[in-house]
């Protein structure tokens, strides 16, 4: 499994980490589970930011996963798709 595919796995799990952080910081109780959207609208500070990060992660994940999978399916040098961040650094181009 390449680094890029491991990144897809991590990106798939990140929204759930943000969700747990938002709920833990907002003093989420089992009673709040009856109306979670209403509860998440009332939180403030860093739990609210964690909730926004969760929403952004869910929005960005499909495009990221599709790009990584397409890069692995298209024939060609796989090292380009796997090590793209390594080759884009200024030190690598010198």
Secondary structure, 3 states (H helix, E strand, C coil): CCHHHHHHHHHHHHHHHHHHHHHHHCCCCHHHHHHHHHHHHHCCCHHHHHHHHHHHHHHHHHHHHHHHHHHHHCCCCHHHHHCHHHHCCHHHHC
